[in-house]
Amino acid sequence: MDPLIVGGMVALATVIVLFSGVSIGVGLLIVAAGFLFIFDGARSLEALPEVFYGELNSFALLSIPMFIIMGAAISSTRAGPDLYEALERWLTRVPGGLVVSNLGACALFAAMSGSSPATCAAIGKMGIPEMRKRGYPDEVAAGSIAAGGTLGILIPPSVTMIVYGIATETSIGRLFLAGVLPGILLVCLFIAWAIYDTWRRGAGQAALGGISYTWAQKIEILPRVLPFLAIIVGVLYALYGGVATPSETAAVGALMCFIVAILVYRMYQPAALWAVLRDSTRESVMILFIIGAAGVFSFMLSSLFVTQSVAGWIADLDVNRWVLMAIINVFLLVAGFFLPPVAVILMSAPILLPIITSAGFDPYWFAVILTINMEIGLITPPVGLNLYVINGIAPDISLRKILTGSLPFVFCMVLAIVILSVFPAITTWLPNLLMGPAL
């Protein structure tokens, strides 16, 4: 049978299985084993355990649970609310300053935790009620935090970037650097829209004539926030200063976050520490299981020549390389509507990477473009994880209002993709400056 037809059957079967409610990892294993059994016979299944183990037999994978522990330790404290409160005290007199404070807090907390849902939950619990109290519309309050939370998968250290690096065998350190300036660009676009939108609506005027803070009140909050920011700076210095590998840096960062959580936030109860380790282990195992299952899924596609045929078909398309990139972006966008970022990256990146590199695109630039597409998926239905996180925090705000408030930020992300396409050096300049040109 034509491998392209087989590929279509695999795509249809994968969608059906994943929408049946089966977990992503198990679903990928079911589809992979089923198609191998049908087209290659029972003996082909003997290689699956070895392939699954081989995907997990990588020292680089140690950085995933360590960064997750680092984020969980931060998320279990009041670091998010404190960060939000610090920015609120400094920006409260600025028009739209409360929205700007929330977006800034989301960006900084995302850098500390690397998790979009954790960022939404930590900042949203404080920010949404406060914005509503100050007269901001529900759409603005909920949509800005839902969008701000997406920054967690782009701004380093990002677990999503680690997964991309492992799936494509690219440098994790260079990927982290590639996400810095695009992350700042997105934050600036978000803030620019927030200021314009609040000015246009005349929202938040109560904040300008209401609460004000003295310099003493502005400064007293900083000691509770600066230690975590110092850890982030230290982690980035260790990583890019050649002091340690990503896995070693992640381990030290996790330990330091534990120490700060214990010393600054008095999180020394065994139950609290156990909860951090338990939740981190659960999330790490879930991601690692998906990685192993995706490896088996990729093995099936390669064994049935689906990967090679799809790559060849796309490569043979007589289209401009930017048209090709537009097609890939649409594919990623649609995939992100239905699947979480980790699953999309593991399933598509190994197939797409040879295509985009042969078309003359930088793989690290493409990693950022892919990640922004995944960010869009986090705030668009039907999955839209961040929408449901916000709805859980503020159940009296309908999903329709949350989605309405998030849509302008989707256009900001699309604009970011266009800007990065016109000026790819925004992505590649910093990695090339600090680590030299990519080989």
Number of C-alpha atoms within 10 A of each C-alpha: 7 10 16 17 11 17 18 12 12 20 12 11 19 18 14 14 17 18 14 10 9 13 13 22 21 16 24 26 20 17 22 25 18 18 19 21 15 10 13 14 11 12 9 15 15 9 11 21 12 10 18 21 14 13 19 17 12 10 9 17 19 17 22 25 24 25 29 25 28 25 26 25 29 25 22 18 19 17 24 30 20 20 26 26 24 23 22 24 21 19 19 23 18 17 20 25 23 31 28 25 24 28 28 21 28 32 24 22 33 29 24 31 29 30 27 27 21 24 31 30 21 28 27 29 17 17 28 24 16 14 23 16 13 17 15 25 18 21 20 23 27 32 26 30 30 35 31 30 34 29 30 29 26 34 31 26 30 26 26 25 30 25 25 26 22 19 20 19 10 17 16 25 20 22 26 24 25 28 29 20 17 25 23 15 18 23 23 16 17 24 23 13 17 23 17 13 15 20 14 9 11 14 18 23 18 13 21 15 10 10 11 16 13 9 10 8 13 17 12 10 16 15 12 17 19 13 17 23 16 11 18 20 13 17 24 20 14 19 21 19 13 10 12 15 17 28 20 18 21 26 21 20 25 24 16 19 23 21 16 19 23 16 11 17 15 11 18 13 9 8 10 14 16 11 14 20 17 14 14 22 16 11 16 20 14 14 20 18 18 24 25 24 30 29 26 27 28 22 19 26 24 14 15 21 16 22 22 15 17 18 16 12 11 15 17 9 10 9 10 10 16 12 11 17 18 12 13 17 17 12 13 23 20 15 19 29 22 19 22 18 24 21 22 19 29 24 21 18 22 18 20 19 19 16 20 20 12 11 15 10 18 16 20 25 20 22 25 24 26 23 24 27 25 27 29 26 27 28 27 20 17 13 16 21 21 30 28 20 20 26 18 13 18 18 11 9 16 17 18 11 18 27 21 16 22 25 18 18 24 20 14 21 23 16 14 19 21 13 14 19 18 10 11 17 15 19 26 23 15 17 23 15 10 12 14 11 10 13 3
